[in-house]
Amino acid sequence: MGQYDINLFHKVYREISEELGIEAALVIHQMFKGTQVSFPIRFLDTKCVKEMIVKEYDGTNIKALAKKYDYSEKSIRRIIKGSIK
C-alpha cells in the first residue's frame, strides 16, 4: 500500500482511519462510495434479540436480560408478554 496523507482525507474517512486504520477506511470507501449509509442504533437484530429473550426467560431473570441485551426491564416484560399471546 502506498503512503497516504491522512490530512487530505474527507472528514469521515479521516475519522475511520484514525480509529480503525487506513486499510479499513479504504475498504469502507470501496464498499460504500456514493451510497448514503445510516447505522441502526442497535447493533443486534431486534427480531433475533426478542426470540433470544423469550428463549432465555426463566420467570425470574428480567433484570439480567435487560442488562444483557441493553433493553429496559419494561421492554423485556412487553416482549415476554407479547410472546405469550
N, C-alpha and C positions, 0 to 999 in steps of 0.2 A: 504494500500500500504506500502511496506517495505521501509526502508531507502536506499537511493541511494547516492553514492558519485559522484556528477556531474563531478568531475575532471577525473573520469575514462571513461566518455562517449567519443565516437567518436566526433570529432570537430563539425560536422553538428548537431548531437543530443544535444550536449552541448549548441550550439547557440540557437537551438529551445527551449531547456529547460529554458535558461536564459530569452528568450523573451516571451514565451508562457506558460511555466511551464513544469514540468517533465511529468505530465499526458499526455499533448499534444504530447510531444516527443515520449512517449511510444505508443500512438495511431498511430502516423505517421509511426513509425518504424514497427508496426504490419501490417499496411495497405500496405506499400511500400517496405518493406525489400527485397533486392535482385533485385529491379527494378530501372532502370535508369529513373529519372524523370526530365523533364525540364518544366519550368513555362513560359507561354507566357508573353511577356512584357505587353500586355493589359489585364486587369482583365475582362473586359466585352467582350462578344462575338461580333465580328466585324459585322456579318450579322445582328444581332439584333439591334446593335447601328445604322447601316445605315438605317434600317427601322424606327427607332425612330426619327432620324434626318429628314428624308423625311416627316414623320407624323407631327413633331413639327415645321417644317419650315413654316414661315408665310410671307416670302418675305422680311423681314427686320431684322431677328434675327440671321444672320450668326455668328456674333461675340459671341453672347450668347451661341449658340450651340457649337461653337468651345471650349469655356471655359468649358461648362458643360460636354462635352464628351472627353475633352483633345485631341482634334484634331486641326490642323491648319485651319485657315479660307480657305486656298486654298483647303484643303482636303474636307471641308464642301461643298464648291462650286462644286467640282468634283463629290461628292456623289449626290448632288441635280441635277446637270446636267445629270448624268448617269441615274437617276430615270425618267427623262423626256423622254428619248429615248425609 
